[in-house]
Amino acid sequence: MDTVFLACAALGGGAFLVRTLMQLVGAGADHADAPGVHHADGDAGFRVLSFQGMAAFLMMFGLVGLALVRQSGVGGTLSLLVATLAGVAAVWIIGRLFTLMGKLQSSGTINMWSAVGQEGTVYLTLQRGGMGKVEVVVQGRLGVFDARTEDGGELPTGSRVSVVSVESGDVLVVQALRSSALPSETRESAT
């Protein structure tokens, strides 16, 4: 019985360690775990029937069984039962950890429609009847996006704008915000 538990612990532990290291460096992410087994979201979650699941089961099964037989002197039947339960528990715990890690992933895709209503600044002059670029915070990220004015007019660099809509999927339609600054003539007469 010692030999079976020791072989399971060594085989499962080695395979689990190698597979975990491969995932950390990004190797093997595009391969299925077993012939004919494909996961829709293999990197984000942990699947029980995966190579890693089987390795975790063997590792814990072997370690707990070996400890029970050698240290506690428990009989073969009880050690098999407890080792099996430990293997199942390890698969469940590691599965939960991988699922939680998968939730930390982000697609990085920006939903341009969330820019509507946001204020920004003209980064590159918006040409009359043409396009330019604006700097706007979208989904918590400051970005520079293609834009055009709503009325087709020109807006110089540095003008404050508000996003009105999105067209063609990624072109922002903006309108100038009313400036709170005094016109130059009024400023000169005020001094």
N, C-alpha and C positions, 0 to 999 in steps of 0.2 A: 504494500500500500504506500510505503514511503516513496518508492521509486515513481509511482504514478503521480502522486502529489508534487514531487520535486520536478518531474518532467513538465507537468502542466504549469507550474509556477515559472519555470525558466522559459518555456516556449511562449506563454502568454505575456510575461513581463517584457521579454525581448521584443516581441512583435508590437506590443503596445507602445513601448518607448520609441522604436523606430518609426512607427506610423505617426505618433504625436510630433516627433521632430520633423518629419517630412511635411506635416501640415503647417507647422510654424514657419518653415522656409518656403512654403507654397508649392512644394513638389507633390505630384500625384493628385492634384485637385481635380483634374479633368477625367479621371478614370473611375469606372464603376467599381464597387467593392467586391462584387462577385459576378461571374458570368450571368447575364440576363437580369441582373438587379441594377436598376437605375433609379436614382432619387431626383425628384424635381428640384430640391434645394439641398443638395448633399453637403455643401460647405457650411450652411447656416445651422443645420441641426444634426443631431446624433441619431442614428437609426440602430435599433436593437440587432438587426440581422447584418450589420456591417462588419467588416474585418476588425475594426476597432472594438466593437461590442463583444465579439467573440474573444478577442485578445484580453479584454478586461475581465471577462468571465473566467477564462482559464487561469489568469494571473491570481485572482482572488480565491478561486476554488483551490488552486494549488497551495497558496500561502496559508490559508486558514486550515485546510486539511492537514498540511504538514505540521503546523503548530499544534493542532489537536492531537495528532497521533504521537508526535515526539515529546511534547512538553506536558500534555495533560493525561496522556495514556488512555484516551477515550477509544472505545471500540471502533471497528471499521464502519459499521452501519451508521452510527451516530455521527462520526466524523464526515462521512459522505453527505449526510443530510445537512449538517451545519455548513459544510464547505459549499454545497450547492446554493443554500440560502445566501451565503456571503457573496458568491459570484453574481447571483441575481441582484442583490443590493448594490454591488459595485456597478453593474450595468445601468441600473436605474439612476444612481447618483451621478455617474459620469454623463449619462444621457441628459440629465437636468443641467449640468454644467455647460455642456456643449450647446444646448438649446438657449441658455442664458447668454452665452458668448455670441451666438448667432444673432440675437436681438440687438447686440451692440453694433452690428453692421449697418451701414447706411448706403443707400444707392448713390447719393451724391447728385441726383438729378434735381434740377431746379424747376419748380412749377412757375413759369413766367406769369401766369394769371395772378399769383399772389403779390405781384408788384403793383397791381392796380390800386390806386389810392396813395401809394408811397410818394414821398417827395425826394427829389434828387437834384443834381447839378449837371449842367451841360459840360461834358468833358471835351468834346470835339464839336465845333460849331455845327449846328443843324442848318443845312443849306436850304434856301428857298426852293420849295418843291422837291427837295432831295432828302438825304439822310445825314446823320451825324452820330455821335455817341453821347450817352448820358451815364452818369454814375449814380446808382441807386442801391439801397440795401434791400435785398430780396431773401427771404427766409433766413435772416440773421447774417447774411454774407454781403459785403460790399462788392459790387461788380460793375463792370463797364459793359453796356449793352447798346446794340444798334437802336436808333430811334429816329422818329420824324415828328414834326409838329402836327397838331390836330388841324390847324387852319392852313398848313402848307407854307407858313411864313418862316423867316430866318430867326434863329436865336443864337447869340454869341456865346462863346466859352465862358463859363462861370455863372450863367443865368440859372436861377432857381426854377425848377419845373415840378409838375405833378403828373404821375402816370395816369392816363385816362383809360387806355385799353391796350390790347396786344393784338397784332395782326401777323399773319404768316407764321404763326407759331413762336417767333422769337424777336419780332420787331416791336418795340414799345412805342405807343402813340402818346405824346406828352403835350401839355399845355403850360404856358408860362405862368408862374405865380406872380401876383401883384407885388411889386417891389415896395418895401417899407422905407426905402431910402428916398430922400427928397430929390426932385429933379435938380440938375446942375444950376439952373437959373435961380431957383428958390434958395439953394444953398448959398450962392454968392450974395444974394440980397440980404440974407439973414446975418451975414458977417459984417 
